[in-house]
Amino acid sequence: MPAESASAGVPESAAPKERIEDEIRRDIIFGVLMPGVRITEASLARKYGLSRVPVREALRTLEAEGFVESKPYAGSTVANIPVDEADDLFAVRAVVETATARRAAARAGRQLAAGTPDEHWWTVRGRIAEILAAGDAAVAEGALEKLPELNVRFHLAVAELADSRSLTALLRQLAGKIEWLYAADVDNRGKDSWSEHRVLMSAVDSGDAARAQELMCSHVEQSRAGYLSRFAPALPPN
């Protein structure tokens, strides 16, 4: 399955509802639509050049995902991630992603031991190499706004390397919120966070499952600590 960003552009052939969901989600993640801003079906329909029906359907989906809040007689507003919810998201990420890193490395180790390459593993690994190169270029250019989408693509691809449908499905459910948190703090920790990916992949490639798990745990915790120190310095560490 392709490991794409939760907010990556959908195909032109996609239904209007899917396209408008993607555009609104991206605008929320990247701050075009700021938390607390009131949004209406009519204003969004004008902004994105669609009728109100797909906008209404998209808002229902985005409300279920936690990007939009709606109240009777008050309309809809762009949501914000509460600090305690952000902390919980990092905790869930740590559990899911340490498991994907461990399984991905173990799968690589089995290939090394057998001397037989796994075609699917190497196809996904090639895609990861492209993602890492794109991120390195973005860092070099100072285009940190490109990193949130690339970051989600990287982590979903590692989950695909793990060859676990359950873990990949869980991570996909979190992907939009992960990208939102990353985008909020990308100017603070983006460069350091991105450089950690290559170190992690060295452990995965060598088949060192314990080291890959340790590095992924540290990677998520560093992101958590950076985000919370900036947006909620009063919260205690885990």
NUKERO-188207 format. One record per residue: residue number from 1; x, y, z of N, C-alpha, C, CB in turn. Coordinates in steps of 0.02 Angstrom, whole numbers. Each point is the difference from the previous one (the first is absolute). Glycine has a CB too. Example, Ala and Ser with C-alpha at 12.3 -4.5 7.8 and 13.67 -1.06 7.14 Angstrom:
REC, 1, 660, -284, 390, -45, 59, 0, 45, 60, 0, -95, -59, 62 $
REC, 2, 77, 112, -98, 42, 59, 3, -39, 55, 37, 59, -32, -108 $
//
This chain:
REC, 1, 43, -59, 0, -43, 59, 0, 44, 61, 0, -92, -61, 61 $
REC, 2, 76, 114, -97, 41, 59, -1, 2, 33, 68, -26, 15, -120 $
REC, 3, 84, 8, 139, 7, 34, 65, -1, 75, -11, 66, -96, 48 $
REC, 4, -126, 124, -55, -6, 70, -16, -21, 40, 61, -28, -29, -118 $
REC, 5, 39, 93, 113, -21, 45, 54, -74, -2, 10, 97, 73, -24 $
REC, 6, -117, -63, 87, -72, 4, 14, -32, 59, -33, 20, -56, 108 $
REC, 7, 20, 107, -124, -29, 59, -32, 27, 11, -70, -12, 51, 113 $
REC, 8, 43, -101, -142, 26, 6, -68, -58, 10, -48, 100, -71, 29 $
REC, 9, -87, 106, -84, -52, 14, -48, -32, -63, -27, 58, 104, -29 $
REC, 10, -124, -106, 24, -34, -57, -27, -5, 7, -75, -65, -15, 107 $
REC, 11, 54, -40, -144, -3, 4, -73, -56, 45, -24, 48, -115, -6 $
REC, 12, -38, 143, -53, -51, 43, -29, -66, -38, -10, 90, 67, -57 $
REC, 13, -86, -134, 48, -59, -40, -11, -39, -13, 64, 57, -52, -95 $
REC, 14, -30, 72, 153, -33, -12, 63, -65, 40, 4, 110, -22, 55 $
REC, 15, -157, -4, -13, -63, 35, 9, 11, 68, 31, -59, -110, 12 $
REC, 16, 13, 159, -27, 8, 67, 29, 7, -1, 76, -66, 44, -95 $
REC, 17, 30, -88, 129, 4, -4, 73, 72, -17, 21, -121, -35, 6 $
REC, 18, 152, -14, -39, 68, -20, 18, 49, 55, -14, -29, -118, -24 $
REC, 19, 20, 153, -32, 47, 54, -17, -6, 59, 49, -6, -35, -120 $
REC, 20, -56, 51, 139, -8, 57, 45, 23, -18, 70, -97, 40, -69 $
REC, 21, 86, -103, 90, 27, -22, 65, 75, 10, 2, -93, -85, 10 $
REC, 22, 126, 63, -64, 73, 5, -2, 23, 72, 2, 3, -106, -66 $
REC, 23, -36, 150, 29, 21, 70, -3, -12, 35, 67, -25, 2, -122 $
REC, 24, -32, -14, 153, -14, 32, 65, 49, -27, 52, -122, 15, -30 $
REC, 25, 132, -80, 30, 46, -30, 49, 70, 29, -6, -67, -106, -3 $
REC, 26, 90, 112, -59, 67, 29, -11, 3, 72, 24, 16, -75, -98 $
REC, 27, -68, 114, 84, 0, 70, 20, -2, 7, 76, -57, 29, -106 $
REC, 28, 26, -77, 140, 0, 1, 74, 70, -19, 26, -123, -29, 2 $
REC, 29, 150, -25, -29, 65, -25, 22, 54, 54, -8, -34, -117, -30 $
REC, 30, 32, 153, -26, 53, 49, -14, -18, 71, 19, 36, -74, -91 $
REC, 31, -90, 82, 130, -15, 66, 28, -32, 50, -46, 94, -21, 71 $
REC, 32, -116, 0, -130, -38, 45, -42, -67, 15, 33, 57, -45, -105 $
REC, 33, -87, -7, 133, -59, 8, 42, 22, -10, 72, -79, -42, -93 $
REC, 34, 80, 94, 131, 28, -1, 68, -51, -26, 51, 75, 96, -31 $
REC, 35, -50, -127, 86, -44, -23, 53, -45, 57, 26, 86, -86, 32 $
REC, 36, -149, 69, -23, -48, 49, 26, -36, 39, -54, 71, 8, 98 $
REC, 37, -47, -11, -160, -33, 37, -55, -67, -33, -17, 113, 35, -45 $
REC, 38, -164, 6, 40, -66, -25, -18, -2, -14, -75, -54, 64, 95 $
REC, 39, 27, -121, -113, -6, -19, -70, -72, -19, -14, 121, -40, -4 $
REC, 40, -145, 58, -55, -68, -16, -20, 1, -38, -66, -44, 102, 60 $
REC, 41, -9, -139, -73, -5, -35, -63, 4, 49, -58, -70, -89, 55 $
REC, 42, 36, 145, -48, -1, 49, -55, 69, 29, -14, -118, 28, 29 $
REC, 43, 154, -9, 24, 67, 30, -10, 49, -50, -29, -22, 79, 94 $
REC, 44, 18, -142, -70, 46, -51, -26, -18, -18, -72, 16, -44, 116 $
REC, 45, -80, 42, -132, -21, -15, -68, 28, 53, -48, -105, -56, 42 $
REC, 46, 102, 120, -21, 28, 53, -42, 75, -6, -5, -94, 75, 33 $
REC, 47, 127, -89, 23, 73, -3, 1, 27, -55, -45, -3, 44, 117 $
REC, 48, -30, -102, -116, 26, -58, -37, -37, -13, -66, 34, -49, 109 $
REC, 49, -82, 92, -124, -34, -5, -65, -43, -62, -8, 93, 62, -45 $
REC, 50, -129, -80, 99, -44, -58, -3, -69, 18, 27, 99, -77, 13 $
REC, 51, -146, 32, -23, -66, 11, 29, 3, -15, 75, -57, -30, -110 $
REC, 52, 4, 47, 145, -1, -9, 73, -8, -73, 21, -47, 114, 8 $
REC, 53, 20, -156, -51, -13, -70, 20, 65, -37, 15, -103, 0, -70 $
REC, 54, 153, -2, 25, 63, -34, 18, 36, 33, 58, 10, -36, -118 $
REC, 55, -17, 102, 125, 31, 35, 57, -32, -24, 65, 25, 101, -72 $
REC, 56, -92, -106, 73, -34, -24, 60, 22, -70, 19, -99, 71, -30 $
REC, 57, 106, -115, -20, 21, -69, 13, 72, -2, 25, -79, -41, -88 $
REC, 58, 122, 84, 58, 70, 3, 20, 6, 23, 72, 33, 23, -118 $
REC, 59, -72, 27, 137, 3, 26, 69, -20, -53, 51, -25, 114, -44 $
REC, 60, -22, -157, 26, -19, -54, 45, 59, -48, 12, -120, 9, -40 $
REC, 61, 155, -25, -15, 57, -45, 6, 55, 33, 41, -28, -52, -110 $
REC, 62, 43, 115, 97, 53, 35, 35, -18, 11, 73, 32, 56, -107 $
REC, 63, -95, -49, 122, -21, 4, 70, 13, -66, 35, -87, 86, -29 $
REC, 64, 71, -141, -4, 13, -67, 29, 74, -11, 11, -102, -44, -56 $
REC, 65, 144, 73, 12, 73, -8, 7, 29, 48, 52, 4, -36, -118 $
REC, 66, -43, 85, 141, 24, 47, 51, 31, 63, -27, 19, -97, 68 $
REC, 67, -27, 110, -134, 28, 61, -28, -49, 59, 3, 68, -71, -76 $
REC, 68, -132, 56, 83, -52, 50, 1, -45, -13, 60, 5, 13, -126 $
REC, 69, -29, 41, 157, -48, -5, 54, -65, 34, -21, 93, -2, 87 $
REC, 70, -149, -32, -74, -65, 29, -18, -45, 0, 61, 13, -40, -118 $
REC, 71, -49, 95, 126, -47, 7, 56, -67, 24, -28, 93, 25, 82 $
REC, 72, -148, -50, -53, -66, 22, -23, -7, 75, 5, -49, -110, 35 $
REC, 73, 23, 140, -88, -14, 72, -4, 63, 44, 0, -106, -24, 59 $
REC, 74, 165, -7, -52, 62, 40, 1, 42, -13, -62, -1, -4, 124 $
REC, 75, -15, -48, -161, 38, -15, -60, 63, -39, 14, -47, 102, -51 $
REC, 76, 93, -101, 4, 62, -39, 5, 60, 46, 8, -51, -90, -70 $
REC, 77, 100, 66, 106, 63, 36, 6, 58, -49, -9, -52, 85, 79 $
REC, 78, 110, -59, -97, 60, -41, -5, 20, -20, 71, 37, 57, -108 $
REC, 79, -24, -121, 118, 18, -25, 66, 73, 14, 16, -88, -89, -11 $
REC, 80, 105, 78, 72, 69, 1, 21, 12, -66, 37, 5, 128, 9 $
REC, 81, 56, -154, -11, 13, -62, 37, 14, 18, 72, 47, -57, -104 $
REC, 82, -91, 36, 151, 14, 14, 70, 67, -31, 20, -123, 4, 25 $
REC, 83, 157, 28, 22, 66, -23, 20, -2, -71, 26, 32, 117, 27 $
REC, 84, -83, -133, 13, -3, -68, 27, -13, -51, -55, -41, 46, 108 $
REC, 85, 3, -27, -159, -12, -45, -56, 64, -9, -40, -120, 35, -5 $
REC, 86, 158, 19, -5, 64, -6, -35, 46, -48, 37, -12, 117, -44 $
REC, 87, 14, -112, 109, 42, -45, 40, -22, -72, -9, 18, 91, 84 $
REC, 88, -84, -103, -85, -26, -67, -11, 19, -26, -70, -95, 25, 79 $
REC, 89, 92, 19, -129, 17, -20, -68, 73, -23, -4, -85, 81, -45 $
REC, 90, 129, -45, 79, 71, -21, 0, 8, -67, 35, 35, 120, 0 $
REC, 91, -74, -131, 53, 5, -64, 36, -23, -58, -45, -20, 60, 109 $
REC, 92, -34, -50, -145, -24, -52, -46, 50, -11, -56, -119, 29, 28 $
REC, 93, 146, 26, -54, 51, -5, -53, 59, -43, 23, -34, 113, -44 $
REC, 94, 56, -101, 106, 58, -36, 25, -12, -75, -1, 30, 98, 72 $
REC, 95, -89, -118, -51, -17, -72, 1, -2, -29, -71, -65, 18, 107 $
REC, 96, 29, 16, -151, -9, -26, -68, 66, 1, -39, -119, 40, 1 $
REC, 97, 155, 16, 4, 59, 7, -43, 61, -37, 24, -44, 110, -31 $
REC, 98, 50, -121, 96, 55, -43, 22, -11, -71, -25, 18, 72, 102 $
REC, 99, -82, -92, -104, -15, -67, -26, 15, -5, -74, -89, -12, 87 $
REC, 100, 72, 65, -126, 14, -3, -72, 76, 0, -13, -108, 60, -23 $
REC, 101, 145, -21, 60, 73, 1, -10, 31, -68, 17, 2, 123, 26 $
REC, 102, -25, -152, 29, 27, -66, 20, -16, -52, -53, -14, 31, 121 $
REC, 103, -47, -32, -145, -20, -50, -50, 35, 11, -67, -111, -10, 58 $
REC, 104, 120, 74, -77, 35, 14, -63, 72, -25, 3, -74, 100, -18 $
REC, 105, 107, -87, 74, 70, -23, 8, 3, -76, 2, 28, 106, 62 $
REC, 106, -74, -138, -27, 0, -73, 4, -10, -30, -70, -46, 5, 117 $
REC, 107, 4, 27, -157, -11, -24, -68, 64, 7, -41, -121, 32, 8 $
REC, 108, 157, 23, 1, 64, 8, -34, 50, -52, 23, -22, 123, -12 $
REC, 109, 22, -137, 77, 46, -50, 28, -12, -69, -29, 6, 67, 104 $
REC, 110, -69, -84, -116, -15, -66, -29, 26, -4, -71, -102, -9, 72 $
REC, 111, 98, 65, -109, 28, 0, -67, 76, -10, 1, -93, 75, -38 $
REC, 112, 126, -41, 84, 73, -5, 6, 20, -71, 17, 7, 120, 35 $
REC, 113, -44, -151, 11, 16, -68, 21, -11, -51, -56, -30, 32, 117 $
REC, 114, -23, -21, -156, -17, -48, -52, 39, 13, -65, -113, -10, 50 $
REC, 115, 139, 72, -55, 35, 17, -62, -46, 8, -59, 98, -59, 43 $
REC, 116, -162, 68, -29, -51, 6, -53, -37, 66, 8, -12, -125, -6 $
REC, 117, 17, 169, -43, -34, 65, 6, -76, -7, -5, 102, 55, -48 $
REC, 118, -137, -14, 86, -73, 3, -3, -17, 58, -46, -14, -48, 118 $
REC, 119, -16, 32, -175, -12, 50, -52, -43, 58, 26, 10, -90, -87 $
REC, 120, -62, 74, 124, -44, 52, 26, 37, 45, 49, -98, -75, -14 $
REC, 121, 138, 45, 58, 38, 38, 49, 45, 51, -36, -2, -97, 81 $
REC, 122, 36, 74, -133, 47, 44, -35, -36, 53, -42, 82, -95, -2 $
REC, 123, -141, 80, -22, -39, 50, -36, -18, 58, 47, -46, -89, -77 $
REC, 124, 21, 70, 137, -17, 51, 49, 62, 37, 24, -99, -68, 36 $
REC, 125, 153, 30, -27, 63, 32, 23, 25, 50, -51, 29, -104, 64 $
REC, 126, -39, 90, -128, 19, 48, -51, -42, 64, 4, 34, -94, -73 $
REC, 127, -97, 86, 89, -42, 59, 9, 22, 41, 60, -95, -62, -53 $
REC, 128, 115, 28, 106, 25, 35, 59, 63, 40, -17, -48, -89, 74 $
REC, 129, 92, 60, -115, 60, 35, -21, -18, 65, -37, 62, -110, -8 $
REC, 130, -113, 107, -33, -23, 60, -37, -28, 52, 49, -24, -71, -102 $
REC, 131, -15, 48, 150, -29, 46, 50, 56, 34, 40, -105, -72, 7 $
REC, 132, 154, 33, 15, 55, 28, 38, 39, 51, -41, 8, -107, 65 $
REC, 133, 4, 92, -128, 35, 47, -43, -39, 65, -9, 53, -96, -60 $
REC, 134, -119, 90, 53, -42, 59, -7, 1, 42, 63, -74, -61, -80 $
REC, 135, 74, 28, 138, 4, 36, 63, 67, 34, 10, -80, -81, 48 $
REC, 136, 133, 46, -66, 67, 30, 5, 4, 63, -43, 50, -113, 22 $
REC, 137, -78, 109, -82, 1, 58, -45, -41, 58, 29, 13, -77, -99 $
REC, 138, -70, 61, 130, -42, 52, 30, 37, 34, 57, -103, -64, -32 $
REC, 139, 138, 25, 73, 39, 29, 55, 55, 45, -28, -24, -101, 72 $
REC, 140, 59, 77, -123, 55, 39, -29, -25, 66, -30, 60, -107, -24 $
REC, 141, -121, 105, -4, -28, 60, -31, -34, 46, 51, -16, -66, -105 $
REC, 142, 9, 41, 167, -37, 38, 50, -75, -2, -11, 97, 73, 11 $
REC, 143, -120, -122, -50, -72, -7, -15, -31, -48, 50, 20, 23, -123 $
REC, 144, -20, -4, 186, -24, -46, 53, -74, -14, -6, 90, 43, 74 $
REC, 145, -127, -1, -109, -71, -12, -8, -15, -64, -38, -18, 122, 4 $
REC, 146, 68, -149, -40, -9, -63, -36, 7, -61, 45, 43, 57, -102 $
REC, 147, -14, -48, 161, 16, -57, 42, -60, -36, 32, 105, 58, 22 $
REC, 148, -158, -23, -1, -55, -37, 32, -28, -55, -44, -27, 103, 62 $
REC, 149, 14, -88, -126, -27, -52, -44, 51, -56, -11, -71, 86, -56 $
REC, 150, 134, -68, 46, 52, -50, -10, 9, -43, 63, 57, 76, -82 $
REC, 151, -64, -44, 140, 7, -36, 63, -54, -55, 6, 49, 103, 53 $
REC, 152, -110, -86, -68, -54, -50, 3, 11, -55, -51, -79, 88, 41 $
REC, 153, 100, -70, -100, 15, -51, -52, 55, -47, 24, -35, 81, -90 $
REC, 154, 86, -53, 122, 54, -43, 26, -26, -50, 51, 81, 94, -20 $
REC, 155, -119, -70, 68, -22, -44, 54, -50, -52, -25, 19, 92, 81 $
REC, 156, -61, -74, -128, -46, -49, -29, 39, -52, -40, -91, 87, -4 $
REC, 157, 145, -66, -29, 40, -48, -38, 36, -49, 46, 14, 86, -90 $
REC, 158, 11, -62, 147, 30, -46, 49, -51, -50, 23, 80, 90, 37 $
REC, 159, -142, -68, -26, -53, -46, 20, -12, -51, -55, -53, 90, 70 $
REC, 160, 58, -69, -132, -9, -47, -56, 57, -50, -1, -61, 88, -65 $
REC, 161, 122, -66, 80, 56, -47, 5, -13, -54, 52, 77, 91, -35 $
REC, 162, -114, -72, 88, -14, -48, 54, -47, -56, -23, 17, 92, 83 $
REC, 163, -53, -79, -138, -45, -50, -29, -55, -21, 49, 94, -41, -71 $
REC, 164, -121, 91, 106, -56, -12, 46, -58, 45, -20, 79, -32, 94 $
REC, 165, -132, 1, -118, -58, 40, -20, -30, 36, 60, -23, -81, -94 $
REC, 166, 22, 48, 150, -30, 31, 60, 38, 62, 22, -41, -113, 35 $
REC, 167, 107, 108, -32, 40, 57, 21, -3, 57, -50, 76, -79, 61 $
REC, 168, -75, 61, -125, -5, 51, -52, -67, 36, 3, 78, -66, -73 $
REC, 169, -132, 28, 84, -66, 30, 5, -5, 47, 60, -49, -102, -55 $
REC, 170, 78, 81, 111, 0, 42, 60, 37, 65, -13, -6, -101, 72 $
REC, 171, 64, 96, -105, 40, 60, -13, -36, 46, -49, 104, -65, 22 $
REC, 172, -138, 36, -71, -37, 42, -48, -55, 40, 36, 24, -84, -91 $
REC, 173, -54, 54, 141, -52, 36, 38, 29, 60, 37, -63, -107, 13 $
REC, 174, 127, 102, 6, 33, 55, 37, 34, 49, -46, 16, -78, 94 $
REC, 175, -8, 61, -158, 45, 36, -44, -16, 74, -6, 15, -105, -62 $
REC, 176, -79, 122, 55, -18, 70, -7, 19, 41, 61, -93, -34, -74 $
REC, 177, 80, 7, 132, 17, 36, 62, 76, 4, 9, -108, -39, 52 $
REC, 178, 143, -14, -71, 74, 1, 4, 28, 56, -43, 2, -124, 22 $
REC, 179, -29, 130, -82, 24, 53, -46, -16, 69, 29, -16, -78, -99 $
REC, 180, -42, 84, 131, -21, 63, 30, 48, 20, 56, -120, -25, -30 $
REC, 181, 136, -22, 74, 47, 14, 55, 69, 17, -27, -65, -77, 74 $
REC, 182, 87, 39, -125, 66, 12, -28, 4, 69, -33, 13, -124, -19 $
REC, 183, -66, 142, -18, 0, 65, -33, 3, 57, 50, -65, -50, -94 $
REC, 184, 32, 41, 152, -1, 53, 50, 69, 13, 29, -118, -32, 27 $
REC, 185, 161, -19, -27, 65, 7, 32, 59, -9, -48, -53, -42, 104 $
REC, 186, 38, 42, -170, 52, -16, -49, 57, 50, 1, -86, -54, -70 $
REC, 187, 72, 118, 84, 53, 50, 0, 45, -7, 61, -75, 76, -63 $
REC, 188, 52, -113, 113, 39, -10, 61, 41, -64, -2, -87, 63, 63 $
REC, 189, 56, -119, -84, 34, -64, 3, 6, -35, -67, -41, -9, 115 $
REC, 190, 19, 41, -168, -2, -33, -64, 66, -29, -24, -91, 76, -27 $
REC, 191, 145, -36, 31, 65, -23, -24, 26, -59, 40, 24, 116, -39 $
REC, 192, -26, -110, 105, 25, -54, 43, -42, -63, -9, 42, 84, 83 $
REC, 193, -108, -76, -85, -44, -57, -9, 14, -36, -65, -88, 58, 68 $
REC, 194, 99, -19, -121, 12, -31, -65, 65, -40, 0, -65, 92, -56 $
REC, 195, 117, -65, 86, 64, -35, 0, -3, -67, 38, 57, 111, -7 $
REC, 196, -104, -116, 54, -7, -62, 39, -26, -58, -43, -21, 69, 102 $
REC, 197, -12, -53, -157, -28, -53, -43, 54, -44, -30, -95, 75, -25 $
REC, 198, 150, -45, 4, 53, -40, -32, 34, -46, 51, 18, 91, -84 $
REC, 199, -9, -67, 145, 29, -42, 52, -46, -59, 14, 58, 99, 51 $
REC, 200, -122, -86, -47, -48, -54, 10, 3, -51, -56, -74, 80, 61 $
REC, 201, 77, -57, -123, 1, -46, -56, 64, -42, -3, -72, 79, -63 $
REC, 202, 127, -52, 90, 61, -41, 4, -11, -61, 44, 70, 103, -17 $
REC, 203, -105, -93, 72, -15, -56, 45, -48, -49, -33, 19, 74, 99 $
REC, 204, -69, -47, -134, -47, -44, -36, 36, -41, -52, -93, 83, 20 $
REC, 205, 133, -50, -61, 35, -34, -55, 47, -55, 25, -8, 105, -66 $
REC, 206, 38, -94, 125, 46, -50, 27, -35, -58, 34, 83, 91, 14 $
REC, 207, -149, -86, -7, -37, -54, 32, 3, 2, 76, 23, -67, -99 $
REC, 208, -2, 124, 127, 5, 6, 73, -67, 24, 28, 125, 26, -9 $
REC, 209, -168, -74, 25, -68, 16, 21, -2, 38, 65, -39, -102, -59 $
REC, 210, 81, 82, 107, 1, 34, 65, 22, 72, -7, 24, -110, 56 $
REC, 211, 28, 122, -97, 25, 68, -10, -51, 42, -38, 117, -44, 0 $
REC, 212, -149, 15, -50, -51, 37, -38, -58, 21, 46, 32, -63, -104 $
REC, 213, -53, 18, 147, -53, 16, 47, 21, 56, 47, -41, -119, -6 $
REC, 214, 103, 114, 31, 26, 51, 46, 3, 69, -34, 67, -89, 60 $
REC, 215, -42, 90, -121, 6, 63, -36, -67, 31, -17, 107, -41, -47 $
REC, 216, -156, -1, 28, -66, 27, -14, -32, 28, 63, -13, -82, -94 $
REC, 217, 22, 47, 149, -28, 24, 64, 30, 68, 17, -16, -118, 40 $
REC, 218, 82, 125, -48, 34, 63, 14, -24, 55, -48, 100, -63, 44 $
REC, 219, -109, 45, -107, -21, 47, -51, -69, 30, 18, 66, -64, -87 $
REC, 220, -113, 21, 105, -67, 24, 17, 2, 40, 65, -50, -99, -57 $
REC, 221, 90, 77, 105, 3, 35, 64, 32, 69, -9, 8, -110, 60 $
REC, 222, 43, 115, -102, 31, 66, -13, -51, 47, -32, 113, -55, -13 $
REC, 223, -153, 29, -32, -52, 41, -32, -52, 21, 52, 18, -59, -109 $
REC, 224, -37, 13, 152, -47, 16, 54, 28, 55, 45, -45, -118, -4 $
REC, 225, 106, 108, 26, 30, 48, 47, 6, 69, -32, 63, -94, 54 $
REC, 226, -43, 96, -118, 7, 63, -35, -67, 36, -7, 97, -46, -61 $
REC, 227, -149, 8, 42, -66, 30, -9, -27, 26, 66, -21, -77, -96 $
REC, 228, 25, 36, 148, -30, 19, 64, 39, 56, 34, -44, -116, 12 $
REC, 229, 110, 117, -21, 39, 54, 31, -17, 67, -30, 92, -81, 23 $
REC, 230, -114, 79, -86, -19, 61, -35, -71, 21, 14, 82, -28, -88 $
REC, 231, -128, -21, 88, -70, 16, 5, -32, -14, 68, -6, -23, -120 $
REC, 232, 41, -15, 161, -27, -16, 67, 57, -14, 49, -104, -47, -52 $
REC, 233, 145, 98, 67, 58, -12, 43, -17, -22, 71, 57, 85, -68 $
REC, 234, -120, -78, 88, -19, -20, 67, -11, -75, 7, -51, 112, 15 $
REC, 235, 42, -148, -72, -12, -71, 5, 63, -37, 19, -91, 10, -85 $
REC, 236, 87, -60, 131, 59, -39, 19, 20, -48, -55, -32, 10, 120 $
REC, 237, 95, -30, -122, 21, -50, -49, -29, -68, 17, 105, 63, -21 $
REC, 238, -105, -109, -29, -23, -69, 13, 47, -35, 49, -52, -5, -114 $
//
